């Protein structure tokens, strides 16, 4: 999964769960760490509003309750800068690294190619 420092909210939660369930590596830069959410707000006379945090993500893994991601972000397994000089030259270093990782994984663990069974008798 590609992540970067501009990923927040769902862009923080999705890579957190992607890693937690062991789906695959994270490539890019640490996400920004904004998972405390708000819902609703109190209207003000000047048409503004006041909000307060009302939910966040936490875990109780191994009997240890703790808030996750908030103010920390999700660190990548492969830290790759999206260098402007390479981007301007038509490259995407993070995507290229992710493709390199996937291709190496496919070389080491090729997917199965099942054999089609023989055709049976016609009815």
N, CA, C and O of each residue as an XYZ file, in Angstrom:
492
protein
N       0.845     -1.170      0.000
C       0.000      0.000      0.000
C       0.891      1.233      0.000
O       1.900      1.286      0.704
N       0.508      2.224     -0.797
C       1.204      3.500     -0.810
C       0.597      4.429      0.229
O      -0.623      4.568      0.317
N       1.462      5.065      1.017
C       1.020      6.046      2.005
C       1.939      7.257      1.921
O       3.057      7.160      1.416
N       1.465      8.404      2.418
C       2.349      9.566      2.483
C       1.924     10.501      3.602
O       0.924     10.276      4.284
N       2.701     11.544      3.769
C       2.498     12.486      4.866
C       1.231     13.319      4.727
O       0.871     14.051      5.649
N       0.562     13.221      3.608
C      -0.694     13.953      3.409
C      -1.911     13.079      3.725
O      -3.049     13.545      3.657
N      -1.669     11.817      4.071
C      -2.756     10.894      4.387
C      -3.217     11.116      5.818
O      -2.409     11.057      6.746
N      -4.497     11.368      6.006
C      -5.057     11.535      7.336
C      -6.447     10.950      7.373
O      -7.008     10.615      6.329
N      -7.006     10.822      8.543
C      -8.345     10.292      8.739
C      -8.392      8.862      8.194
O      -7.698      7.989      8.714
N      -9.191      8.606      7.166
C      -9.237      7.274      6.581
C      -7.897      6.864      6.001
O      -7.580      5.676      5.933
N      -7.100      7.860      5.576
C      -5.757      7.597      5.069
C      -4.786      7.218      6.167
O      -3.676      6.767      5.883
N      -5.183      7.392      7.415
C      -4.438      6.890      8.567
C      -5.001      5.535      9.002
O      -4.247      4.602      9.280
N      -6.313      5.435      9.057
C      -6.953      4.210      9.551
C      -6.718      3.034      8.618
O      -6.393      1.937      9.072
N      -6.880      3.256      7.304
C      -6.754      2.142      6.361
C      -5.374      1.500      6.420
O      -5.294      0.275      6.508
N      -4.262      2.275      6.377
C      -2.958      1.612      6.487
C      -2.726      0.970      7.864
O      -2.025     -0.037      7.967
N      -3.311      1.549      8.916
C      -3.186      0.935     10.240
C      -3.771     -0.476     10.211
O      -3.132     -1.427     10.660
N      -4.984     -0.606      9.684
C      -5.619     -1.925      9.624
C      -4.963     -2.825      8.580
O      -4.906     -4.039      8.774
N      -4.476     -2.272      7.498
C      -3.754     -3.029      6.467
C      -2.562     -3.742      7.112
O      -2.323     -4.922      6.858
N      -1.819     -3.010      7.950
C      -0.672     -3.604      8.651
C      -1.152     -4.571      9.729
O      -0.630     -5.679      9.853
N      -2.131     -4.154     10.496
C      -2.608     -4.975     11.619
C      -3.027     -6.369     11.156
O      -2.786     -7.351     11.859
N      -3.650     -6.465      9.985
C      -4.110     -7.753      9.475
C      -3.111     -8.410      8.537
O      -3.421     -9.421      7.906
N      -1.898     -7.835      8.442
C      -0.818     -8.477      7.697
C      -1.062     -8.620      6.215
O      -0.634     -9.603      5.610
N      -1.740     -7.663      5.620
C      -2.083     -7.770      4.200
C      -0.867     -7.551      3.306
O      -0.740     -8.204      2.270
N       0.019     -6.651      3.687
C       1.204     -6.396      2.880
C       1.977     -5.219      3.423
O       1.585     -4.618      4.423
N       3.089     -4.883      2.757
C       3.921     -3.774      3.240
C       3.350     -2.403      2.883
O       2.567     -2.253      1.945
N       3.768     -1.416      3.659
C       3.413     -0.017      3.419
C       4.640      0.680      2.840
O       5.751      0.526      3.348
N       4.428      1.452      1.768
C       5.521      2.120      1.059
C       5.230      3.611      0.989
O       4.119      4.003      0.633
N       6.201      4.443      1.320
C       6.043      5.886      1.203
C       6.569      6.606      2.417
O       7.681      6.335      2.870
N       5.780      7.529      2.954
C       6.150      8.329      4.120
C       5.095      8.158      5.216
O       3.948      7.806      4.939
N       5.495      8.411      6.453
C       4.593      8.302      7.606
C       3.344      9.168      7.383
O       3.448     10.316      6.951
N       2.171      8.609      7.679
C       0.926      9.377      7.576
C       0.907     10.443      8.661
O       1.709     10.389      9.594
N      -0.002     11.418      8.553
C       0.073     12.561      9.469
C      -0.540     12.331     10.840
O      -0.302     13.136     11.740
N      -1.302     11.295     11.043
C      -1.748     10.956     12.403
C      -2.935     11.735     12.918
O      -2.897     12.239     14.040
N      -3.979     11.848     12.137
C      -5.179     12.555     12.572
C      -6.382     11.650     12.556
O      -7.081     11.561     11.547
N      -6.639     10.963     13.683
C      -7.769     10.024     13.729
C      -8.836     10.389     14.741
O      -9.864      9.715     14.800
N      -8.638     11.424     15.537
C      -9.707     11.854     16.432
C     -10.722     12.592     15.584
O     -10.379     13.537     14.874
N     -11.965     12.163     15.657
C     -12.982     12.744     14.795
C     -14.016     13.562     15.539
O     -14.136     13.503     16.762
N     -14.748     14.316     14.764
C     -15.843     15.123     15.307
C     -17.117     14.743     14.569
O     -17.077     14.302     13.420
N     -18.210     14.915     15.220
C     -19.497     14.723     14.548
C     -20.440     15.795     15.062
O     -20.609     15.981     16.267
N     -21.034     16.479     14.137
C     -21.929     17.563     14.517
C     -21.155     18.775     15.017
O     -19.924     18.788     15.014
N     -21.871     19.758     15.432
C     -21.267     20.977     15.950
C     -22.357     21.896     16.462
O     -23.528     21.744     16.117
N     -21.971     22.826     17.268
C     -22.937     23.780     17.802
C     -22.864     25.062     16.977
O     -21.796     25.663     16.860
N     -23.988     25.483     16.408
C     -23.957     26.704     15.594
C     -23.790     27.952     16.461
O     -24.277     28.025     17.589
N     -23.094     28.916     15.899
C     -22.874     30.183     16.589
C     -23.665     31.281     15.878
O     -24.069     31.101     14.729
N     -23.887     32.385     16.527
C     -24.685     33.480     15.987
C     -24.055     34.078     14.719
O     -24.761     34.638     13.881
N     -22.723     33.958     14.580
C     -22.036     34.516     13.406
C     -21.923     33.508     12.257
O     -21.141     33.706     11.328
N     -22.705     32.429     12.326
C     -22.714     31.340     11.337
C     -21.501     30.423     11.424
O     -21.345     29.533     10.587
N     -20.658     30.617     12.399
C     -19.570     29.673     12.650
C     -20.108     28.505     13.452
O     -21.316     28.389     13.653
N     -19.237     27.659     13.900
C     -19.660     26.544     14.745
C     -18.528     26.154     15.677
O     -17.366     26.492     15.450
N     -18.884     25.446     16.715
C     -17.929     24.940     17.690
C     -18.032     23.426     17.661
O     -19.128     22.867     17.706
N     -16.892     22.771     17.585
C     -16.873     21.312     17.582
C     -15.991     20.818     18.715
O     -15.178     21.567     19.257
N     -16.157     19.567     19.063
C     -15.318     18.930     20.072
C     -15.048     17.500     19.627
O     -15.922     16.869     19.032
N     -13.866     16.978     19.900
C     -13.570     15.589     19.546
C     -14.595     14.656     20.181
O     -14.970     14.824     21.341
N     -15.041     13.675     19.410
C     -16.060     12.785     19.952
C     -15.784     11.303     19.724
O     -16.499     10.462     20.269
N     -14.762     10.960     18.931
C     -14.422      9.545     18.779
C     -12.988      9.412     18.290
O     -12.437     10.328     17.680
N     -12.392      8.256     18.567
C     -11.022      7.967     18.158
C     -10.833      6.454     18.148
O     -11.703      5.708     18.599
N      -9.709      6.015     17.639
C      -9.425      4.583     17.551
C      -8.427      4.201     18.637
O      -7.415      4.872     18.840
N      -8.734      3.108     19.329
C      -7.834      2.590     20.343
C      -7.838      1.076     20.252
O      -8.705      0.483     19.610
N      -6.879      0.467     20.890
C      -6.779     -0.985     20.880
C      -6.506     -1.488     22.287
O      -6.007     -0.752     23.139
N      -6.835     -2.729     22.514
C      -6.546     -3.369     23.801
C      -5.725     -4.627     23.555
O      -5.874     -5.619     24.268
N      -4.862     -4.587     22.553
C      -4.020     -5.742     22.240
C      -3.151     -6.120     23.432
O      -2.626     -5.258     24.136
N      -3.012     -7.409     23.640
C      -2.158     -7.948     24.710
C      -2.511     -7.373     26.088
O      -1.646     -7.259     26.956
N      -3.774     -7.017     26.279
C      -4.215     -6.498     27.563
C      -3.758     -5.076     27.868
O      -3.907     -4.600     28.993
N      -3.203     -4.400     26.870
C      -2.695     -3.041     27.064
C      -3.534     -2.073     26.232
O      -3.388     -2.019     25.010
N      -4.408     -1.311     26.882
C      -5.245     -0.354     26.160
C      -4.432      0.883     25.801
O      -3.755      1.464     26.649
N      -4.508      1.279     24.530
C      -3.803      2.485     24.106
C      -4.465      3.073     22.867
O      -5.076      2.360     22.071
N      -4.332      4.387     22.722
C      -4.800      5.076     21.528
C      -3.805      4.766     20.417
O      -2.601      4.691     20.660
N      -4.301      4.590     19.214
C      -3.393      4.282     18.105
C      -3.463      5.364     17.042
O      -4.504      5.988     16.842
N      -2.380      5.571     16.385
C      -2.214      6.443     15.233
C      -2.260      7.942     15.576
O      -1.436      8.705     15.072
N      -3.195      8.372     16.412
C      -3.347      9.799     16.703
C      -2.026     10.416     17.161
O      -1.382      9.926     18.089
N      -1.645     11.481     16.503
C      -0.396     12.212     16.769
C       0.871     11.414     16.490
O       1.971     11.889     16.772
N       0.735     10.209     15.940
C       1.903      9.387     15.592
C       1.931      9.088     14.106
O       3.000      9.071     13.496
N       0.766      8.851     13.515
C       0.708      8.404     12.135
C       1.068      6.938     12.030
O       1.266      6.253     13.034
N       1.150      6.472     10.802
C       1.516      5.090     10.523
C       2.806      5.135      9.716
O       2.850      5.723      8.636
N       3.850      4.512     10.242
C       5.146      4.514      9.569
C       5.160      3.484      8.446
O       4.559      2.418      8.575
N       5.838      3.793      7.352
C       5.931      2.817      6.263
C       6.934      1.715      6.594
O       7.819      1.901      7.429
N       6.790      0.584      5.941
C       7.797     -0.474      6.030
C       8.994     -0.112      5.153
O      10.131     -0.482      5.447
N       8.719      0.617      4.074
C       9.752      1.106      3.165
C       9.596      2.614      3.069
O       8.645      3.104      2.459
N      10.524      3.353      3.668
C      10.460      4.811      3.688
C      11.036      5.343      2.371
O      12.233      5.222      2.109
N      10.165      5.932      1.552
C      10.575      6.408      0.230
C      10.072      7.834      0.035
O       8.872      8.095      0.125
N      10.994      8.752     -0.231
C      10.630     10.138     -0.528
C      10.060     10.245     -1.932
O      10.483      9.535     -2.844
N       9.107     11.129     -2.089
C       8.580     11.457     -3.417
C       9.331     12.706     -3.877
O       8.809     13.819     -3.813
N      10.566     12.502     -4.343
C      11.449     13.619     -4.674
C      10.910     14.423     -5.854
O      10.629     13.857     -6.910
N      10.765     15.734     -5.683
C      10.225     16.578     -6.752
C      11.012     16.492     -8.059
O      10.417     16.517     -9.137
N      12.351     16.391     -7.979
C      13.143     16.312     -9.206
C      12.814     15.058    -10.005
O      12.793     15.094    -11.235
N      12.557     13.945     -9.313
C      12.197     12.709    -10.013
C      10.765     12.764    -10.536
O      10.477     12.279    -11.630
N       9.868     13.361     -9.745
C       8.474     13.483    -10.175
C       8.382     14.339    -11.437
O       7.673     13.987    -12.380
N       9.101     15.464    -11.453
C       9.101     16.346    -12.629
C       9.653     15.615    -13.847
O       9.240     15.878    -14.977
N      10.589     14.693    -13.613
C      11.179     13.934    -14.713
C      10.292     12.757    -15.133
O      10.686     11.951    -15.976
N       9.087     12.659    -14.539
C       8.146     11.618    -14.947
C       8.213     10.342    -14.129
O       7.662      9.320    -14.539
N       8.875     10.379    -12.982
C       8.971      9.202    -12.126
C       8.082      9.356    -10.898
O       7.737     10.467    -10.496
N       7.727      8.240    -10.322
C       7.014      8.210     -9.047
C       7.772      7.234     -8.154
O       7.484      6.037     -8.165
N       8.746      7.735     -7.375
C       9.607      6.840     -6.598
C       8.848      5.885     -5.675
O       9.246      4.731     -5.515
N       7.769      6.354     -5.075
C       7.016      5.493     -4.168
C       6.327      4.373     -4.934
O       6.389      3.214     -4.525
N       5.675      4.704     -6.032
C       5.015      3.688     -6.847
C       6.039      2.717     -7.438
O       5.814      1.507     -7.465
N       7.158      3.254     -7.908
C       8.192      2.390     -8.485
C       8.741      1.414     -7.456
O       8.999      0.256     -7.786
N       8.927      1.858     -6.208
C       9.388      0.968     -5.139
C       8.340     -0.092     -4.836
O       8.676     -1.261     -4.645
N       7.073      0.305     -4.791
C       5.994     -0.654     -4.526
C       5.955     -1.725     -5.619
O       5.783     -2.907     -5.320
N       6.111     -1.321     -6.870
C       6.119     -2.288     -7.981
C       7.320     -3.219     -7.863
O       7.203     -4.422     -8.096
N       8.472     -2.664     -7.501
C       9.673     -3.486     -7.302
C       9.423     -4.545     -6.217
O       9.790     -5.708     -6.391
N       8.808     -4.150     -5.114
C       8.520     -5.077     -4.015
C       7.543     -6.160     -4.475
O       7.743     -7.341     -4.189
N       6.494     -5.762     -5.182
C       5.493     -6.724     -5.654
C       6.110     -7.713     -6.634
O       5.858     -8.915     -6.549
N       6.919     -7.209     -7.564
C       7.535     -8.098     -8.562
C       8.478     -9.096     -7.891
O       8.514    -10.265     -8.277
N       9.236     -8.651     -6.897
C      10.128     -9.561     -6.164
C       9.318    -10.614     -5.414
O       9.683    -11.789     -5.402
N       8.224    -10.195     -4.793
C       7.364    -11.141     -4.080
C       6.757    -12.164     -5.036
O       6.647    -13.342     -4.696
N       6.364    -11.722     -6.226
C       5.820    -12.655     -7.223
C       6.883    -13.634     -7.711
O       6.580    -14.797     -7.974
N       8.141    -13.165     -7.834
C       9.223    -14.069     -8.225
C       9.452    -15.134     -7.155
O       9.664    -16.303     -7.475
N       9.408    -14.728     -5.878
C       9.635    -15.670     -4.784
C       8.437    -16.587     -4.543
O       8.606    -17.749     -4.173
N       7.236    -16.069     -4.752
C       6.001    -16.816     -4.471
C       5.037    -16.681     -5.639
O       4.037    -15.971     -5.536
N       5.323    -17.353     -6.748
C       4.422    -17.210     -7.901
C       3.025    -17.740     -7.575
O       2.882    -18.719     -6.842
N       2.009    -17.093     -8.118
C       0.645    -17.565     -7.858
C       0.419    -18.910     -8.544
O       1.025    -19.189     -9.578
N      -0.445    -19.736     -7.976
C      -0.727    -21.032     -8.612
C      -1.484    -20.834     -9.921
O      -2.274    -19.903    -10.073
N      -1.221    -21.728    -10.847
C      -1.940    -21.725    -12.128
C      -2.631    -23.083    -12.253
O      -2.038    -24.031    -12.767
N      -3.869    -23.184    -11.792
C      -4.561    -24.474    -11.805
C      -4.796    -24.977    -13.227
O      -4.991    -24.198    -14.160
N      -4.772    -26.293    -13.362
C      -5.050    -26.934    -14.650
C      -6.558    -27.043    -14.853
O      -7.297    -27.416    -13.941
N      -6.989    -26.719    -16.034
C      -8.402    -26.888    -16.340
C      -8.681    -28.379    -16.431
O      -7.904    -29.113    -17.041
N      -9.785    -28.848    -15.830
C     -10.103    -30.281    -15.916
C     -10.511    -30.642    -17.345
O     -10.935    -29.782    -18.116
N     -10.380    -31.916    -17.684
C     -10.793    -32.340    -19.028
C     -12.305    -32.167    -19.178
O     -13.063    -32.230    -18.211
N     -12.703    -31.952    -20.411
C     -14.127    -31.836    -20.670
C     -14.798    -33.177    -20.421
O     -14.257    -34.225    -20.774
N     -15.950    -33.142    -19.826
C     -16.686    -34.350    -19.536
C     -17.565    -34.747    -20.731
O     -17.592    -34.069    -21.758
N     -18.272    -35.854    -20.564
C     -19.155    -36.298    -21.648
C     -20.283    -35.291    -21.871
O     -20.770    -34.667    -20.928
N     -20.678    -35.149    -23.100
C     -21.799    -34.256    -23.414
C     -23.089    -34.959    -23.061
O     -23.221    -36.172    -23.227
N     -24.015    -34.201    -22.584
C     -25.314    -34.773    -22.209
C     -26.343    -34.430    -23.228
O     -27.502    -34.821    -23.090
